[in-house]
């Protein structure tokens, strides 16, 4: 088996390197081809670590799980690839998914956009690279200290709990990616050949899951050691050997599903509508090896899972509402201000209608620059001026010798009131 697996490893490496070189030589769409290069090299990692596990039976449980870490990153890459097809990077994705029709589990349209749905898909998928790395590290550590026990599902060993956690997270990530693709498949341009790309990747993952169920979970019930086959041969050798063969098959299949033909310079356009230009091969390699997008996406996923955030890709926190002045004497309060702040203007008129701020703030006198922060609107506390307001722009500080700050009137007339329903009033004299 080792010799055949070595041949399979060589063929897989040659096939994947050839396909990768074609994409690197036609690197005209970095946001898409970066993810494709990560996906098409998954068979190499599968074959490499399973071949090493065949060569070193005693270290199988330390070597084979490492390939699962790369698998987790390719799940995130597939999600980013589908997202790039329907909503390219640089487009307002919050707005896109907020306007996307929301549907329930039965497929019936419901009111509201799909932004929260997109956030759930994002967090469920992008958590997998981090959680899979943590699970693999714990598995190696527990195996080293003898508390993992691959052959037992007793609750006192870590094998049971790590298997359940792994199934939960991988099922959630793959399920969310499948739902994301099925929901947006109709919006994908046919030139991308989204269906062959998606299902060829899901196929290699499905074979790994099926092998894990047959040889790991049902090993003692379906197979038993014999004179010619030991337990390690059945539990470790056979699935690793099959994975090496599958890696060759899928690496060749990827030449069809992940072909580089659609990324020729004459067939692609950049985001401005002009002809796409390829970058140099060296820059393409550096860009493909950069995992900053997946790391940043995982960080956002952790925030969406555990805290309320407002991020570039959508957040669960509501918009911030600015606090306004409230006086307890007459139980008067003002509505929240608009995002475009005005000096001394509130966002509500006396009749309750909302006031739209002008496109540009009113001019500010040079005499008022650098004054201490004042409320946007205030009321005269004297009984005669209960219904009259004044602008903070019309007062300036006067510093005395004791360095105390007092305010005096500025001798220029007040601008018209922003409320068109009420005429401008003279500011009340300040004491």
N, C-alpha and C positions, 0 to 999 in steps of 0.2 A: 504493500500500500504506500509505503514511503516513496518508492521510486516513481510510481504513477502520480502521486501527489506533487512531487518535484517537477515533473513534466507539466502538470496542470498549472503550477505556479508560474513556470516560465512562459507558457502560452498566455496566461491571464495578464502578466506584466507587459508582454509585447503588445497585446491587443489594446490594453488600456492606455499605454504610453502613445501608441499610434493615434488613437482617437483624441487623446488630450493634446497632442501636438497639432492636430488639425484645428482644434478650437483655439489654441494659443496663436496659431498662424493667422486665424481669422477673428481676432479678438475685437469685434466691432460693437458688441453690446455687453459691456463689463458686468452690468447688474444681473443679466441672465446667465452669461457664460461662466461667471464665477461660481454660481450654484451648480451648473451642469458639470463643471470639472470636478467638483466635490462628489457628485453623485456617481459619475462614471468610474471613479477610482475605488468605489466601495468593494467590488469583487476582488481587487488586489489585496485590500486589508483583510477581507474574509479569508482568502486563500493563504496569505502569508502567516497569519496567526494560527490557523488550523494546521498548516504544515509544520510549524514549530511545535505545536501541541502533539502532533504525531511523532515527531522526533524525540520528544521528551515527555514520555507518559507521566512520569512522577511529578512534573511541573505543569501538567495540563490545566489545573484549576487556577494557576497563576498567570498563564499565557492567554488562554482562549478568551476570557472575559474582556481583555483589552480591546479586541475588535468591536465589541459592543459599544464602546465609547465613540468610535468613529461613526458607527451606525446612527447613534443619536444625533450627531451633527448633520448627517445627511438627511434626516427627517426634517430638521429645521431648514436645510437648504431647499428641500422640495417645497416646503411651505412658502419660503421667500420667492421661489421661482414662479409658483402659481400667482402669488400676490403681484409680482412684477408684470405678469402677463395682463392682468385685469386692471391694475392700478399702479403704473410705474412710479418709481421713486422720484420725488420732486413734485408729485401731484398731491393735492390736499386730500389725504386718505380719510381723515375724519369726516370731511364733507361728503366724500364719495359714499362711504358706508352709512352715513346718517341719512342720505337720500335713497339708499338701496331699500327696496321693499322688504319688510320683515314678514316672516312666515313662521307659523307654529310647527310643532312636530309632525302634524299631518299634512303639511304643505299648504295650508290655507293662509291667505294674506291677512295680516293683522295691522292695526294702526301703529305708527311709529317707525323709525328707521332701524337699521341693523348695526348701529355702532356698538351697542352692548354685546351683541352676538359676535362681532368681530373681535372685541376685547377678550371674550371668553375663549375664542379659538386661538388667539395669539398667546394668551397665558397658558393654556393647556398644552400647546405645541412647543413653545419655546422654553418651558420648564424642563423638558426632557434632557437636553445636553448636560445641565447641571446635576439633575437628580441621578442620571445614569452614571455619571462620573463618581458621585458620592457612593452609590450602591456598589460600584466595582471596587472602589478603594476599601470599603467595609468588608466586602467579600474576601479580598486578598488578605486583609489583616486578620479576619476571623479564621481563615484557612491556615494561616501561619501559626496561630495560637491554638489550633485544634478544636475550635468550637463551631466550625461551619458544618461539617459532616454532610457531604454530598449525597450519601446513601440513605439518609434518614430525614423524615418529615416530623420528627418529634419537636414539640414546642420549645424544648430546652436548647435546641441548636438553632443557629442563625440561618440555616438553609431554608427553612419554612418561611420565616418572616421576610427575608430578602427576596425570595421568589414571589411572594404575594405582593410586596411593594413594587417589584419590577414589573409584574404583570399589570398592576394598576396604572403605573405611569406610562408604560409603553402602549397599553391599550388606549389610554386617554389621548396620548399624542397622535398615534396613528388614526384613531377614530376621528379626532378633530380635523386632521389633515384631509381625510376622506370626505368628511362633511363639507369642508371648505371648498374642495374641488367640485363636488357634485352641485353645490349651490351656484358656483360661478362658471361652470363648464360652458354654458351657452354664451358667455361673454368673452371667451378666449378665441383669439384669431386662429382660424384653421391652419394658417401657415406655420404655427408653432408645433403642430401635431401633439397637442396636449394629451390626448388619450393614450397613444403608445408610450409616451414618456412616463406618464403617471403609473400606468398598470405594469410596465416592465419593471419599474422600481418596486412597486408593491409586491410583485411576484417573487423577487429574490428575498424580500423580508418574510413573505408568507412561507416560503420553504424553510427558512430558519426557525420560525415559530413552530411549524409542523414537526420538524426534526426534534426540537426540544421537547415537545409533548410525547412523542413516540419513544425516544431513547432515554429521556431523563425522568419524566413523570411516570411512564408505564413500563420502564425497563424490567422491573422484577416480575411483572405480570405477563409480558409478551415474550421476553427473551430470558434465557438462563445460561450460565457458563457451561462449557463442554470441554472435551479433551483438546479440541483444536482452537477454541475461542475462549479467552479468559474474560473476566468481567471488564477489565480495562479495554479490551478489544471491542467489546459490544458497546460499552457506555461512552468511550472516548474515541476509539479508532474509527469505527464505522461512520458516525456522524461527521467527523472531521474529514474523512476521505470523501464522503458525499458532498460536503461543502466545497471542496477543491474542484470537483467535477462541475458542480453548479456554477462556480465562479467563472469557469471557462465559457460555459454556455451563455451566461448573462453578459459577460464582457463582449462577446460577439454580437449579441442581440442589441446592445447599446449602440453599436455602429449604425443600426437602422433607426432606432427610436430617438437617439440623441445625436443625429447627424449634424455636421457643421455646415452643410450646404446652405441652410437658410441664413447664415451669417456672412455671406460674401459681401464685399464692399458695395457692389452694384445693386444688391438686393435689399440693403438695409438703409434706414434713414435715422438720423439723430433726432433729438427731441425738438429741434427747431425746424424740422422738415427737410434739412439738407442731407446730402449723401453721408453715410457713416464712414468714418475713417478708423482703420485698425491702429492699435498701439503696438509698440515694439514687443517682441516676444519676452524680453526680460521684464518689462513693466507688467506684462500680462501674468507672468509667473508670480511676481511679487503680489499683485492684486489678488490672484486666486488663493495664495497662501495666507492672506490677511483674514483673520477670523473676527475682526472687530465688529462686523455687522451682526454676527450670531451672538457674540458676547454682549453687545449692547441690547439686542433683542431679548436675551435671557434676563438681563437686569430689569428691563421694563416689565417682563412677565412676572418676575418676583414682586415688583411693586404693585402690579394689578392684582396679584393673588392676596397680598397681605396688607397693603396700605392703599389709601385713596390718593390717586395721583392725577395729574393732568399733563400728559406727555404729547410728543409730536405725533405718535401713532394712536392717540385716543386715550383718555383716562377716565376713571370712574368718579372723580371728584366734580361736584357742580361748580359752575363759574363763581369766582370770588365776588362777593357783594360788599361794596364799600360802606362803612358805617357813616352816618351823618349825625349832625348835632340834634340833641333832643332836650327840650326844656320842660322841666316838671311843673313849672308854675301854671301853665295853661294846657299841659298835656299835648303840646304841638310837636309834630315830628315831620321830617322830610323823607321823600322817597329816595331809594339808592341812586347814586349818581351814575351817569353813563360812563363808558370806558374812556371817552374823550373828555378830559377834565377841563373846566373853565374856571377862571378865577372869580369867585364870588357868585357863581350861578348854581342854582339847584336844578334838579331834573324834573321838577313838578311845578305846575302853576297853581294859583289859588283856587281855581275851579276844579282841580283834580286831574285835568288832562296832562299828558306827558309833554314836556318841552323838549324839542329837538335842538341840540346845540348847533351853533353855526360851524361851518367847515374849518374855520381858523379861529384861534383865540383872539380876543380883543387886544389891542396894543397895550403894553405895560410901560408906564413912565419910568425913566431912568432913576427917578427919585425913590421909587419903591423897590428897586432891586436890592436884594440882600436883607430885606426886613425879616423879622422872625415869622415863623409859620403862623398863619391866622386861619380861622374857620372859613370854609367856603361861603357860608352865610351865617349871619347872626341877627339877634333882635335886641333892640334897645330895652334895657330892663326897667326904664322909668315908666310910670303909669301913662304918661301922655304919649309915649311912643311905642305902645304895645303892638300896634299894627304896622309900624314903619320899620323898614330894613335899611341897612347901609352896607356899602361895599368895602371890603378890606383894602381894595386898591386905592382908596381915597384917604388913607391914613398912613403916616410914615413915622418912624421912631425918632424921638428926640432924646439923646443921651445926656443926662445931667452929670454934674461933677461926681456924684456918688455912684456913677455907672448904673443907675436904674433906668429902665426904659419906660417912657411915657409916650403917648400918642397925641398928635395934634392934627388939626384940619389942614388939608392941602388946598390951597386957594385955586382950584379949577373946578368947573361945573361937573356935575355927575352925568354919566352917560344914560341914555334911555333905558328904562327897565326892560329886561328880557321877556317879561310877560306882556304880550300885546293886548290882553284883555283889560289891563289896568294901566292907567297913565303913570308916567314917571313921577315919583314923589321926591320932594326935597329931603335930603338926609337930615335927620334929627341932630340937633346940637349935642356934642359929646361933652360930658363933664369929666 
